[in-house]
Amino acid sequence: MKKKHSGPQIVAKLRQADILIGQGKTVPEVCRDLEVSEQTYCRWRQKYGGMSPDMVKQLRSLQKENKRPRETFSPGPAKKGY
């Protein structure tokens, strides 16, 4: 079963993972506690490591903005007369 986590949820889980690793748990144990695979944990660490929830929201909005097609800017309507 796939779960989709939001950015702030991911950051919270990464912070929780840091605490658990600081307590001496291994990465596989931490992943089991967080209910994610090690691959997902590593991917999250690469993408969101060190981010605050606000930074994640900003990143998502910029990604959404960049997906929109760019409009071409022209000085005005083309004139048909010569």
N, C-alpha and C positions, 0 to 999 in steps of 0.2 A: 504494500500500500504506500503510495507516494503522498508526502505531505509537502505543502508549500509554506515555507516560513517567510515572514516579512523581515525587512531589514533590521528593525529594532529587536525582533525576536532573535535573529542571528547574532547580533552584537551581545545581547544578554546571555545567550548560550556560550559564546566565546569567553565572556567574562567569568561565567560559572566554571568553564573548563580551566581557565587560568588558576582559579582558586583551588580546584581539585588537584591539578598538577602540582601546585605549590604544597599541597598536603601530602604529596608523595605517591599519588596514583599514576599509573601509566596511561599513555594515550588510548590504548584499546579499552581500558577500564572506564576512562572518562567518556569515550564514545558510547559505550554501553549505557552509562548513566544518563547521557544526553539523548539517547535513542536516535543516533545518527551513525552513518558508516564512517570509517576512517577516511575514506576518499572524500566524502562530503565535508568532514571536519577540516581536512587539509585545504580543500578548495575555498572554504569559508575563511580560513586563516590567511590564505593568500590574498583574497579579495577584500575582506573586511577587517583584517587585523589592525588594531590601533584606531579604528574609527569610532566616533560617538554616534548615537542614534540620529542626531541632527545632520551629521555629515552623510549618513546613509540616505536620508530623505533627499538631501541636496543632490547626491549622486544619481538617485533614481529619477529625479525631475530633469536633470541634465541629459540622461540617457533617453528619456521620453522625448525631450525637445529635439535631440539629434536624430531621432527616428523619423520625424515629420519631414515630408519632402520640402526641399528648398524652393522658394519661389524666385523666379528670375526678376531682377529689378531692371526696369527700363525707364527712360525719361518720360515716356508718355505713349499714347497710341501711335501706331505707325501711320504716316500720311501717305495717301495714294497719289497725290498730285506731284508733278515734277516741276 
